[in-house]
Amino acid sequence: MPDDDTVRADDLIQPFQIDPFALRGRLARLGPTVDRILSQHDYPEPVAAILGEAIVLAVVLAGALKYDGVFTLQTKSDGPVRLLVADVSTDGAVRGYAQYDPDRLDPQWDGASPSVPALIGSGYIAFTVDQGEDTDRYQGIVELVGATLAECAQHYFRQSEQIQAGIKLAVARAGHGGGWRAGGLMLQRVPPEGGYTVIADDVEDGWRRAMVLMSSATPGELVDPDLPPRQLLYRLFHDEGVRVYHTHPIEARCRCSRQRIANILRAFPVDEIEDMRKDKVTTVTCEFCNTRYDFAADELAELIPS
Ligand SMILES: [Zn+2]
């Protein structure tokens, strides 16, 4: 066991397995990472809370995939929060942002898991895996069905992946000093190759029992900075024979750069770039991290294809 596993209690994914029913799970714990992302923007509390859930959901889902690249979760909808984006790269860099309409938003948050119908409204949730140029992008998209983001993700799995999965998310200002924290727990049923070594009824019972135990985790436990991830898993599943694996670190890191922003501008129609050049300096702000990139009129001219 690397030291990392014993020292690190935050900003990580803790994979685990429950034998003998071949249930795989992941516990995501985000402290400073989610606090940093949410604090980079001056979001009203309900917006910060639902984006925090989207971020930790992206982290637990990305942990289920074998991929090399970027996993993106995105919602698009007609509610006060019209867009949520959270993405996670294979090396554990996570970022996210929200677009919302302040006039339609009740700025009060009661601390409960944010309501999808009230905040997001009707629309879609999409999951994309982008493994870089010259590879096929995988995208799964379903209608938002559920009271919470966790329910919407479960609906997605039922609809499109034919995978049985349980997901639980929590977000709160629970850090020492009032920082945002988020926790996510996902359990999925992965029939082993060659079938189970136990009888089918036991497998069903094992799954149902594990789901009940998982749902017994309180939101407070999921975000508690003083409850180490492994301790929480043992508390929940000790009778079931839970096995934990190496953790993977997660950190808040944006992938924007001047070069990337220039590439985006290069794809703009020429007349739009000409329009921007009427100003001495055009500032492009990264929506994820709020970094500002200034382009002078002559620099913009270089972006127009000759
Ligand atoms: Zn950025």
Residues whose N, C-alpha, C, O or C-beta is under 5 A from the ligand:
A	BS01	ZN	C254 C256 C286 F288 C289 T291
